[in-house]
Amino acid sequence: MCKYIDELKKCNYKKSCIKKIAEKYNISQANLYKYYQTRFFEDIANKINLEHLSNKNIDEIQSLIKDDELKKEFKFIKTDLKKILKKSLYIALTNGFSTNINHIESGIMTANAGDSAEFIFVARAILAGFNASSVDVRSSRYDAIVDTNGTLLRVQVKGISTGNVISFKDRDRGGRGIDYHHDRNRGKRITSKDCDVYVAVDKQIGICYIIPMSWADKLNDDEVKSVPLSKLEDFKEKWDIFKEG
């Protein structure tokens, strides 16, 4: 067994030990955690029979349905549900979409990940039946456009991974020689002047939160800094917002 696994095993697999193990072997704590995460997801996935697991889920859902009409509806979609469940469970057991398997340098990967969120959105918009395209001008305040009934809607796209909040505010500019206190280096609030729709893309599984800026404009300056995803459930996969224009 790998020495890193052996060390964690001695600590009874406690996450609090990762820092000590990383220091012992002079490696990045974040990289070590990622190694454990990837390894353990693979170990569990290799032991799980997806067919059996999807059947168990189907049985559990069926047991929760008491209404006779809903039972008939469930029977109608049961086979389709089982198929999509099996696919979804595979993604869950592999910790979502693969990320940085080529070990690209972190700064480059951060920029690439931002682009990936944009491409995921555009692909999903096209799949949903809309004419959509990326905007290649980096200085633009929006990342994509969607044609809905002849009206072009400007879309700003942000990627989210393991976090549970989004922000309607740009990041402050950072780096050597940057004056963090100067107004021009502070992140600006994103408003309907910048885009018509804000889309937060979950890069792990591709879920899109489609939020009209008319809603975000009503938030105060403090609220826009950190909006919990729990407050955005009404906008999860809300593709009809583009039809509404």
ChimeraX commands (.cxc) that place a marker at each C-alpha (Angstrom):
marker #1 position 0.00,0.00,0.00 radius 0.5
marker #1 position 1.19,3.57,-0.70 radius 0.5
marker #1 position 3.09,5.22,2.14 radius 0.5
marker #1 position 0.61,8.08,2.21 radius 0.5
marker #1 position -2.24,5.65,2.73 radius 0.5
marker #1 position -0.26,3.87,5.45 radius 0.5
marker #1 position 0.26,7.16,7.28 radius 0.5
marker #1 position -3.43,8.05,7.12 radius 0.5
marker #1 position -4.38,4.56,8.23 radius 0.5
marker #1 position -2.28,5.05,11.37 radius 0.5
marker #1 position -4.41,8.11,12.13 radius 0.5
marker #1 position -7.62,6.13,11.60 radius 0.5
marker #1 position -8.27,8.12,8.40 radius 0.5
marker #1 position -8.74,11.44,10.23 radius 0.5
marker #1 position -8.55,14.48,7.96 radius 0.5
marker #1 position -6.85,16.44,10.73 radius 0.5
marker #1 position -3.71,14.32,10.15 radius 0.5
marker #1 position -3.28,15.36,6.51 radius 0.5
marker #1 position -1.31,18.50,7.38 radius 0.5
marker #1 position 1.19,16.50,9.46 radius 0.5
marker #1 position 1.61,13.86,6.74 radius 0.5
marker #1 position 2.10,16.54,4.07 radius 0.5
marker #1 position 4.78,18.24,6.16 radius 0.5
marker #1 position 6.55,14.91,6.80 radius 0.5
marker #1 position 6.91,14.22,3.09 radius 0.5
marker #1 position 7.32,17.88,2.06 radius 0.5
marker #1 position 4.34,17.90,-0.27 radius 0.5
marker #1 position 1.37,20.20,-0.71 radius 0.5
marker #1 position -1.46,19.62,1.75 radius 0.5
marker #1 position -4.01,20.40,-0.98 radius 0.5
marker #1 position -2.39,17.91,-3.38 radius 0.5
marker #1 position -2.27,15.22,-0.71 radius 0.5
marker #1 position -5.95,15.71,0.09 radius 0.5
marker #1 position -6.74,15.51,-3.63 radius 0.5
marker #1 position -4.75,12.27,-3.84 radius 0.5
marker #1 position -6.69,10.71,-0.96 radius 0.5
marker #1 position -9.98,11.92,-2.38 radius 0.5
marker #1 position -9.31,10.51,-5.85 radius 0.5
marker #1 position -7.96,7.22,-4.52 radius 0.5
marker #1 position -10.85,6.60,-2.13 radius 0.5
marker #1 position -13.51,7.48,-4.68 radius 0.5
marker #1 position -11.91,4.96,-7.05 radius 0.5
marker #1 position -11.73,2.29,-4.34 radius 0.5
marker #1 position -15.40,2.70,-3.43 radius 0.5
marker #1 position -16.55,2.91,-7.06 radius 0.5
marker #1 position -14.74,-0.33,-7.89 radius 0.5
marker #1 position -16.57,-2.14,-5.10 radius 0.5
marker #1 position -20.06,-0.88,-5.91 radius 0.5
marker #1 position -22.36,-2.61,-8.37 radius 0.5
marker #1 position -24.17,0.24,-10.10 radius 0.5
marker #1 position -26.99,-1.97,-11.30 radius 0.5
marker #1 position -27.66,-3.09,-7.74 radius 0.5
marker #1 position -27.33,0.45,-6.37 radius 0.5
marker #1 position -29.74,1.91,-8.92 radius 0.5
marker #1 position -32.25,-0.84,-8.12 radius 0.5
marker #1 position -31.97,-0.03,-4.42 radius 0.5
marker #1 position -32.67,3.62,-5.17 radius 0.5
marker #1 position -35.66,2.73,-7.32 radius 0.5
marker #1 position -37.05,0.55,-4.55 radius 0.5
marker #1 position -36.57,3.34,-1.99 radius 0.5
marker #1 position -38.33,5.90,-4.18 radius 0.5
marker #1 position -41.18,3.48,-4.84 radius 0.5
marker #1 position -41.62,2.85,-1.12 radius 0.5
marker #1 position -42.06,6.58,-0.47 radius 0.5
marker #1 position -44.93,6.95,-2.95 radius 0.5
marker #1 position -48.30,6.46,-1.26 radius 0.5
marker #1 position -50.66,8.22,-3.65 radius 0.5
marker #1 position -52.30,5.81,-6.12 radius 0.5
marker #1 position -52.07,8.22,-9.07 radius 0.5
marker #1 position -48.39,8.90,-8.35 radius 0.5
marker #1 position -47.77,5.15,-8.24 radius 0.5
marker #1 position -49.15,4.89,-11.77 radius 0.5
marker #1 position -47.00,7.81,-12.90 radius 0.5
marker #1 position -43.94,6.24,-11.28 radius 0.5
marker #1 position -44.61,2.92,-13.03 radius 0.5
marker #1 position -44.78,4.81,-16.34 radius 0.5
marker #1 position -41.31,6.39,-15.92 radius 0.5
marker #1 position -39.65,3.65,-13.84 radius 0.5
marker #1 position -37.46,2.23,-16.61 radius 0.5
marker #1 position -36.33,5.69,-17.76 radius 0.5
marker #1 position -35.62,6.75,-14.19 radius 0.5
marker #1 position -33.50,3.68,-13.56 radius 0.5
marker #1 position -31.39,4.42,-16.65 radius 0.5
marker #1 position -30.70,8.03,-15.66 radius 0.5
marker #1 position -30.10,7.04,-12.05 radius 0.5
marker #1 position -27.41,4.59,-13.09 radius 0.5
marker #1 position -25.63,7.29,-15.09 radius 0.5
marker #1 position -25.98,9.84,-12.29 radius 0.5
marker #1 position -24.70,7.43,-9.65 radius 0.5
marker #1 position -21.63,6.75,-11.77 radius 0.5
marker #1 position -20.84,10.48,-11.83 radius 0.5
marker #1 position -21.39,10.70,-8.07 radius 0.5
marker #1 position -19.11,7.73,-7.35 radius 0.5
marker #1 position -16.33,9.29,-9.43 radius 0.5
marker #1 position -16.66,12.66,-7.64 radius 0.5
marker #1 position -18.08,14.46,-10.63 radius 0.5
marker #1 position -16.38,15.39,-13.89 radius 0.5
marker #1 position -12.64,14.70,-14.13 radius 0.5
marker #1 position -10.46,17.71,-13.29 radius 0.5
marker #1 position -6.84,18.49,-14.10 radius 0.5
marker #1 position -5.74,14.91,-14.70 radius 0.5
marker #1 position -2.75,16.31,-16.62 radius 0.5
marker #1 position -1.60,18.28,-13.55 radius 0.5
marker #1 position -1.61,21.68,-15.24 radius 0.5
marker #1 position -0.06,24.52,-13.22 radius 0.5
marker #1 position -2.65,25.95,-10.81 radius 0.5
marker #1 position -2.79,29.48,-12.24 radius 0.5
marker #1 position -3.38,28.22,-15.77 radius 0.5
marker #1 position -5.85,25.64,-14.54 radius 0.5
marker #1 position -7.88,28.32,-12.75 radius 0.5
marker #1 position -8.25,30.27,-16.00 radius 0.5
marker #1 position -9.03,27.11,-17.97 radius 0.5
marker #1 position -11.64,26.06,-15.41 radius 0.5
marker #1 position -13.37,29.42,-15.88 radius 0.5
marker #1 position -13.48,28.81,-19.63 radius 0.5
marker #1 position -14.82,25.30,-19.05 radius 0.5
marker #1 position -17.81,26.65,-17.12 radius 0.5
marker #1 position -18.61,28.91,-20.05 radius 0.5
marker #1 position -18.36,26.03,-22.54 radius 0.5
marker #1 position -20.49,23.78,-20.34 radius 0.5
marker #1 position -23.20,26.45,-20.26 radius 0.5
marker #1 position -23.11,27.07,-24.02 radius 0.5
marker #1 position -23.25,23.33,-24.74 radius 0.5
marker #1 position -26.17,22.87,-22.36 radius 0.5
marker #1 position -28.02,25.89,-23.81 radius 0.5
marker #1 position -27.66,24.43,-27.30 radius 0.5
marker #1 position -28.81,21.03,-26.01 radius 0.5
marker #1 position -31.84,22.78,-24.48 radius 0.5
marker #1 position -32.75,24.12,-27.93 radius 0.5
marker #1 position -31.39,27.66,-27.88 radius 0.5
marker #1 position -29.02,29.36,-30.29 radius 0.5
marker #1 position -26.07,30.16,-28.04 radius 0.5
marker #1 position -22.48,31.21,-28.53 radius 0.5
marker #1 position -19.43,32.25,-26.50 radius 0.5
marker #1 position -18.14,35.81,-26.66 radius 0.5
marker #1 position -14.40,35.78,-27.28 radius 0.5
marker #1 position -13.60,39.37,-26.26 radius 0.5
marker #1 position -11.99,39.07,-22.82 radius 0.5
marker #1 position -12.82,42.66,-21.83 radius 0.5
marker #1 position -16.54,42.04,-22.34 radius 0.5
marker #1 position -18.72,42.11,-19.24 radius 0.5
marker #1 position -20.62,39.07,-20.51 radius 0.5
marker #1 position -19.35,35.68,-21.65 radius 0.5
marker #1 position -22.06,34.32,-23.93 radius 0.5
marker #1 position -25.16,35.30,-25.83 radius 0.5
marker #1 position -28.42,33.42,-26.21 radius 0.5
marker #1 position -30.85,34.12,-29.05 radius 0.5
marker #1 position -34.41,33.74,-27.82 radius 0.5
marker #1 position -37.21,34.64,-30.22 radius 0.5
marker #1 position -34.94,37.08,-32.05 radius 0.5
marker #1 position -33.76,38.81,-28.87 radius 0.5
marker #1 position -30.12,38.48,-27.89 radius 0.5
marker #1 position -29.60,38.04,-24.16 radius 0.5
marker #1 position -26.18,38.75,-22.62 radius 0.5
marker #1 position -25.05,36.05,-20.19 radius 0.5
marker #1 position -22.28,36.21,-17.62 radius 0.5
marker #1 position -21.10,32.74,-16.58 radius 0.5
marker #1 position -19.34,31.81,-13.35 radius 0.5
marker #1 position -18.13,28.36,-12.35 radius 0.5
marker #1 position -18.69,26.85,-8.91 radius 0.5
marker #1 position -17.18,23.63,-7.59 radius 0.5
marker #1 position -17.37,22.58,-3.97 radius 0.5
marker #1 position -18.52,25.95,-2.64 radius 0.5
marker #1 position -22.11,26.69,-1.69 radius 0.5
marker #1 position -22.24,30.43,-2.44 radius 0.5
marker #1 position -22.01,32.70,-5.47 radius 0.5
marker #1 position -21.19,36.38,-5.76 radius 0.5
marker #1 position -22.64,39.10,-7.96 radius 0.5
marker #1 position -19.38,40.98,-7.59 radius 0.5
marker #1 position -16.10,40.72,-9.48 radius 0.5
marker #1 position -12.98,39.67,-7.62 radius 0.5
marker #1 position -10.58,42.35,-6.46 radius 0.5
marker #1 position -7.44,42.61,-8.58 radius 0.5
marker #1 position -4.42,41.10,-6.87 radius 0.5
marker #1 position -0.74,40.57,-7.42 radius 0.5
marker #1 position 2.60,42.22,-6.80 radius 0.5
marker #1 position 2.50,46.01,-7.06 radius 0.5
marker #1 position -1.29,46.17,-7.01 radius 0.5
marker #1 position -2.84,48.81,-4.76 radius 0.5
marker #1 position -5.68,46.85,-3.15 radius 0.5
marker #1 position -7.25,50.03,-1.79 radius 0.5
marker #1 position -7.60,51.86,-5.10 radius 0.5
marker #1 position -11.14,51.88,-6.51 radius 0.5
marker #1 position -10.04,50.72,-9.96 radius 0.5
marker #1 position -8.62,47.52,-8.45 radius 0.5
marker #1 position -11.68,46.66,-6.41 radius 0.5
marker #1 position -14.18,44.22,-7.80 radius 0.5
marker #1 position -17.26,45.86,-9.26 radius 0.5
marker #1 position -20.82,44.84,-8.65 radius 0.5
marker #1 position -22.40,42.92,-11.53 radius 0.5
marker #1 position -25.69,44.50,-12.60 radius 0.5
marker #1 position -28.18,44.39,-15.46 radius 0.5
marker #1 position -26.01,47.02,-17.19 radius 0.5
marker #1 position -23.40,44.30,-17.61 radius 0.5
marker #1 position -25.58,41.33,-18.54 radius 0.5
marker #1 position -29.19,40.20,-18.71 radius 0.5
marker #1 position -28.73,36.78,-17.13 radius 0.5
marker #1 position -26.17,35.42,-14.67 radius 0.5
marker #1 position -25.47,31.69,-14.83 radius 0.5
marker #1 position -23.61,29.80,-12.11 radius 0.5
marker #1 position -22.37,26.45,-13.44 radius 0.5
marker #1 position -21.61,23.60,-11.07 radius 0.5
marker #1 position -18.42,22.29,-12.68 radius 0.5
marker #1 position -18.67,18.94,-10.85 radius 0.5
marker #1 position -21.92,17.80,-12.44 radius 0.5
marker #1 position -23.01,20.51,-14.89 radius 0.5
marker #1 position -26.05,21.90,-13.06 radius 0.5
marker #1 position -26.83,25.49,-14.10 radius 0.5
marker #1 position -28.39,28.16,-11.89 radius 0.5
marker #1 position -30.00,30.59,-14.35 radius 0.5
marker #1 position -30.63,33.90,-12.63 radius 0.5
marker #1 position -32.20,36.99,-14.24 radius 0.5
marker #1 position -30.29,40.13,-13.32 radius 0.5
marker #1 position -33.60,41.83,-12.57 radius 0.5
marker #1 position -33.63,39.61,-9.45 radius 0.5
marker #1 position -30.00,40.24,-8.52 radius 0.5
marker #1 position -30.40,44.01,-8.92 radius 0.5
marker #1 position -32.79,43.99,-5.96 radius 0.5
marker #1 position -30.08,42.76,-3.57 radius 0.5
marker #1 position -28.20,45.33,-1.51 radius 0.5
marker #1 position -24.44,45.84,-1.80 radius 0.5
marker #1 position -23.69,43.50,1.10 radius 0.5
marker #1 position -26.01,40.73,-0.05 radius 0.5
marker #1 position -24.45,40.49,-3.53 radius 0.5
marker #1 position -21.06,39.55,-2.07 radius 0.5
marker #1 position -22.18,36.10,-0.97 radius 0.5
marker #1 position -25.49,34.52,-1.94 radius 0.5
marker #1 position -26.04,30.94,-0.66 radius 0.5
marker #1 position -27.10,28.42,-3.28 radius 0.5
marker #1 position -29.90,27.45,-0.91 radius 0.5
marker #1 position -31.54,30.78,-1.78 radius 0.5
marker #1 position -31.28,30.05,-5.49 radius 0.5
marker #1 position -33.19,26.78,-5.70 radius 0.5
marker #1 position -35.93,28.46,-7.75 radius 0.5
marker #1 position -33.33,29.20,-10.44 radius 0.5
marker #1 position -31.77,25.73,-10.62 radius 0.5
marker #1 position -32.07,24.46,-14.21 radius 0.5
marker #1 position -34.59,27.25,-14.90 radius 0.5
marker #1 position -34.09,27.30,-18.68 radius 0.5
marker #1 position -37.54,28.83,-19.22 radius 0.5
marker #1 position -36.02,32.14,-18.12 radius 0.5
marker #1 position -34.50,32.41,-21.58 radius 0.5
marker #1 position -37.89,31.82,-23.16 radius 0.5
marker #1 position -39.33,34.62,-21.05 radius 0.5
marker #1 position -36.65,36.97,-22.40 radius 0.5
marker link #1:1,2 radius 0.2
marker link #1:2,3 radius 0.2
marker link #1:3,4 radius 0.2
marker link #1:4,5 radius 0.2
marker link #1:5,6 radius 0.2
marker link #1:6,7 radius 0.2
marker link #1:7,8 radius 0.2
marker link #1:8,9 radius 0.2
marker link #1:9,10 radius 0.2
marker link #1:10,11 radius 0.2
marker link #1:11,12 radius 0.2
marker link #1:12,13 radius 0.2
marker link #1:13,14 radius 0.2
marker link #1:14,15 radius 0.2
marker link #1:15,16 radius 0.2
marker link #1:16,17 radius 0.2
marker link #1:17,18 radius 0.2
marker link #1:18,19 radius 0.2
marker link #1:19,20 radius 0.2
marker link #1:20,21 radius 0.2
marker link #1:21,22 radius 0.2
marker link #1:22,23 radius 0.2
marker link #1:23,24 radius 0.2
marker link #1:24,25 radius 0.2
marker link #1:25,26 radius 0.2
marker link #1:26,27 radius 0.2
marker link #1:27,28 radius 0.2
marker link #1:28,29 radius 0.2
marker link #1:29,30 radius 0.2
marker link #1:30,31 radius 0.2
marker link #1:31,32 radius 0.2
marker link #1:32,33 radius 0.2
marker link #1:33,34 radius 0.2
marker link #1:34,35 radius 0.2
marker link #1:35,36 radius 0.2
marker link #1:36,37 radius 0.2
marker link #1:37,38 radius 0.2
marker link #1:38,39 radius 0.2
marker link #1:39,40 radius 0.2
marker link #1:40,41 radius 0.2
marker link #1:41,42 radius 0.2
marker link #1:42,43 radius 0.2
marker link #1:43,44 radius 0.2
marker link #1:44,45 radius 0.2
marker link #1:45,46 radius 0.2
marker link #1:46,47 radius 0.2
marker link #1:47,48 radius 0.2
marker link #1:48,49 radius 0.2
marker link #1:49,50 radius 0.2
marker link #1:50,51 radius 0.2
marker link #1:51,52 radius 0.2
marker link #1:52,53 radius 0.2
marker link #1:53,54 radius 0.2
marker link #1:54,55 radius 0.2
marker link #1:55,56 radius 0.2
marker link #1:56,57 radius 0.2
marker link #1:57,58 radius 0.2
marker link #1:58,59 radius 0.2
marker link #1:59,60 radius 0.2
marker link #1:60,61 radius 0.2
marker link #1:61,62 radius 0.2
marker link #1:62,63 radius 0.2
marker link #1:63,64 radius 0.2
marker link #1:64,65 radius 0.2
marker link #1:65,66 radius 0.2
marker link #1:66,67 radius 0.2
marker link #1:67,68 radius 0.2
marker link #1:68,69 radius 0.2
marker link #1:69,70 radius 0.2
marker link #1:70,71 radius 0.2
marker link #1:71,72 radius 0.2
marker link #1:72,73 radius 0.2
marker link #1:73,74 radius 0.2
marker link #1:74,75 radius 0.2
marker link #1:75,76 radius 0.2
marker link #1:76,77 radius 0.2
marker link #1:77,78 radius 0.2
marker link #1:78,79 radius 0.2
marker link #1:79,80 radius 0.2
marker link #1:80,81 radius 0.2
marker link #1:81,82 radius 0.2
marker link #1:82,83 radius 0.2
marker link #1:83,84 radius 0.2
marker link #1:84,85 radius 0.2
marker link #1:85,86 radius 0.2
marker link #1:86,87 radius 0.2
marker link #1:87,88 radius 0.2
marker link #1:88,89 radius 0.2
marker link #1:89,90 radius 0.2
marker link #1:90,91 radius 0.2
marker link #1:91,92 radius 0.2
marker link #1:92,93 radius 0.2
marker link #1:93,94 radius 0.2
marker link #1:94,95 radius 0.2
marker link #1:95,96 radius 0.2
marker link #1:96,97 radius 0.2
marker link #1:97,98 radius 0.2
marker link #1:98,99 radius 0.2
marker link #1:99,100 radius 0.2
marker link #1:100,101 radius 0.2
marker link #1:101,102 radius 0.2
marker link #1:102,103 radius 0.2
marker link #1:103,104 radius 0.2
marker link #1:104,105 radius 0.2
marker link #1:105,106 radius 0.2
marker link #1:106,107 radius 0.2
marker link #1:107,108 radius 0.2
marker link #1:108,109 radius 0.2
marker link #1:109,110 radius 0.2
marker link #1:110,111 radius 0.2
marker link #1:111,112 radius 0.2
marker link #1:112,113 radius 0.2
marker link #1:113,114 radius 0.2
marker link #1:114,115 radius 0.2
marker link #1:115,116 radius 0.2
marker link #1:116,117 radius 0.2
marker link #1:117,118 radius 0.2
marker link #1:118,119 radius 0.2
marker link #1:119,120 radius 0.2
marker link #1:120,121 radius 0.2
marker link #1:121,122 radius 0.2
marker link #1:122,123 radius 0.2
marker link #1:123,124 radius 0.2
marker link #1:124,125 radius 0.2
marker link #1:125,126 radius 0.2
marker link #1:126,127 radius 0.2
marker link #1:127,128 radius 0.2
marker link #1:128,129 radius 0.2
marker link #1:129,130 radius 0.2
marker link #1:130,131 radius 0.2
marker link #1:131,132 radius 0.2
marker link #1:132,133 radius 0.2
marker link #1:133,134 radius 0.2
marker link #1:134,135 radius 0.2
marker link #1:135,136 radius 0.2
marker link #1:136,137 radius 0.2
marker link #1:137,138 radius 0.2
marker link #1:138,139 radius 0.2
marker link #1:139,140 radius 0.2
marker link #1:140,141 radius 0.2
marker link #1:141,142 radius 0.2
marker link #1:142,143 radius 0.2
marker link #1:143,144 radius 0.2
marker link #1:144,145 radius 0.2
marker link #1:145,146 radius 0.2
marker link #1:146,147 radius 0.2
marker link #1:147,148 radius 0.2
marker link #1:148,149 radius 0.2
marker link #1:149,150 radius 0.2
marker link #1:150,151 radius 0.2
marker link #1:151,152 radius 0.2
marker link #1:152,153 radius 0.2
marker link #1:153,154 radius 0.2
marker link #1:154,155 radius 0.2
marker link #1:155,156 radius 0.2
marker link #1:156,157 radius 0.2
marker link #1:157,158 radius 0.2
marker link #1:158,159 radius 0.2
marker link #1:159,160 radius 0.2
marker link #1:160,161 radius 0.2
marker link #1:161,162 radius 0.2
marker link #1:162,163 radius 0.2
marker link #1:163,164 radius 0.2
marker link #1:164,165 radius 0.2
marker link #1:165,166 radius 0.2
marker link #1:166,167 radius 0.2
marker link #1:167,168 radius 0.2
marker link #1:168,169 radius 0.2
marker link #1:169,170 radius 0.2
marker link #1:170,171 radius 0.2
marker link #1:171,172 radius 0.2
marker link #1:172,173 radius 0.2
marker link #1:173,174 radius 0.2
marker link #1:174,175 radius 0.2
marker link #1:175,176 radius 0.2
marker link #1:176,177 radius 0.2
marker link #1:177,178 radius 0.2
marker link #1:178,179 radius 0.2
marker link #1:179,180 radius 0.2
marker link #1:180,181 radius 0.2
marker link #1:181,182 radius 0.2
marker link #1:182,183 radius 0.2
marker link #1:183,184 radius 0.2
marker link #1:184,185 radius 0.2
marker link #1:185,186 radius 0.2
marker link #1:186,187 radius 0.2
marker link #1:187,188 radius 0.2
marker link #1:188,189 radius 0.2
marker link #1:189,190 radius 0.2
marker link #1:190,191 radius 0.2
marker link #1:191,192 radius 0.2
marker link #1:192,193 radius 0.2
marker link #1:193,194 radius 0.2
marker link #1:194,195 radius 0.2
marker link #1:195,196 radius 0.2
marker link #1:196,197 radius 0.2
marker link #1:197,198 radius 0.2
marker link #1:198,199 radius 0.2
marker link #1:199,200 radius 0.2
marker link #1:200,201 radius 0.2
marker link #1:201,202 radius 0.2
marker link #1:202,203 radius 0.2
marker link #1:203,204 radius 0.2
marker link #1:204,205 radius 0.2
marker link #1:205,206 radius 0.2
marker link #1:206,207 radius 0.2
marker link #1:207,208 radius 0.2
marker link #1:208,209 radius 0.2
marker link #1:209,210 radius 0.2
marker link #1:210,211 radius 0.2
marker link #1:211,212 radius 0.2
marker link #1:212,213 radius 0.2
marker link #1:213,214 radius 0.2
marker link #1:214,215 radius 0.2
marker link #1:215,216 radius 0.2
marker link #1:216,217 radius 0.2
marker link #1:217,218 radius 0.2
marker link #1:218,219 radius 0.2
marker link #1:219,220 radius 0.2
marker link #1:220,221 radius 0.2
marker link #1:221,222 radius 0.2
marker link #1:222,223 radius 0.2
marker link #1:223,224 radius 0.2
marker link #1:224,225 radius 0.2
marker link #1:225,226 radius 0.2
marker link #1:226,227 radius 0.2
marker link #1:227,228 radius 0.2
marker link #1:228,229 radius 0.2
marker link #1:229,230 radius 0.2
marker link #1:230,231 radius 0.2
marker link #1:231,232 radius 0.2
marker link #1:232,233 radius 0.2
marker link #1:233,234 radius 0.2
marker link #1:234,235 radius 0.2
marker link #1:235,236 radius 0.2
marker link #1:236,237 radius 0.2
marker link #1:237,238 radius 0.2
marker link #1:238,239 radius 0.2
marker link #1:239,240 radius 0.2
marker link #1:240,241 radius 0.2
marker link #1:241,242 radius 0.2
marker link #1:242,243 radius 0.2
marker link #1:243,244 radius 0.2
marker link #1:244,245 radius 0.2
view
